Amino acid sequence: MIDLRSDTVTRPDDAMREAARTAEVGDDVYGEDPTVNDLEARAAAAVGMDAALYVPTGTMGNQIAARTHTHRGSELLCERTSHIYNWEVGGLAQLSGLQVRPVDGGERGVISPEDVHEEFVERSAHRPGTGLLALENTHNRRGGVAIIAEEIDAAAAAAHEHDIPVHVDGARLFNASVALDTPAPRLLENIDSVMFCLSKGLGAPVGSMLAGSEAFIARARRNRKLLGGGMRQAGIIAAPGLKALANVERLADDHANARTLAVGLDAIDGLSVDTPDTNIVLVETREPAEAFVERVVEEGVRASAFGEHIVRLCTHWDVDGDDIEKAIEGVRRATN
Ligand code: TLP
């Protein structure tokens, strides 16, 4: 079975398992786990921020960021199809009392400075006030779109004109960095906080990082405890995360595999596929996506239904060029 449902399905390699086995640990709620402390320092440096916090999931990282930046009853401005708004169980409302103001970012999911100015809400006797702008890079739902630094800068500058902080959901930030050949710190030069996942393309079994200023991370640490994310001897899971940080450059292989997959699938009758920026391939299907997904499983390929006629396939470090050829053949057989 070639599992292309997500880049989260990867299994840790021997080096990661060995790192977990031999990790030095302590109680991280006391700040005494040396492996977690090392991971937090290296993660902060990797994104050019002052400090970072290890969190169990990307969802928790985003939700902590939203809660830490805002006051209850304010608004969060984000793209209409963003993860933080659509796939985090309404956490913004449930956990932080936020109202979402979604903006349509078009085919690439990019929020423009004009969008920010137009949708900004001034706090008044009648209005809640915008509390945070959340961007997503790469943009998952729009097909792993890598958003360039200048577009991020422009939206951030507009938000800062209104004194609104900016958070980036960078679950796949390093995919953007590699695809654009832009260092991650440059993509975040004008950003107040970022979440990135160790457990997606980088291959760690678990874990994400939230990074920002020292003061922001100190407050975020408190919110992590509140949400039940204060972990004890977390070095056991942080150690594979440290190995994952070294896996950034190999994301280029995933992107090359995704392009090969896109070209192969686009040549199949009834399917339409655009060339992806990164490791996420969106396939437009003539038949309903659910039916397509069921059919390709029979031929040894797992994919995710992502819309009525949209199927997502992700490349990752557990699939190589041969697997991609086999996946294309499997889909061809399934659709014949
Ligand atoms: N995304 C998952 C699913 O939830 C769709 C996936 O398979 O892509 N931000 C973005 C942009 C994400 O894509 C995800 C996970 C998250 C945040 C949440 O990360 P986790 O799953 O670690 O909570």
Residues whose N, C-alpha, C, O or C-beta is under 5 A from the ligand:
A	BS01	TLP	S6 T57 G58 T59 M60 H83 W87 T138 N140 D169 A171
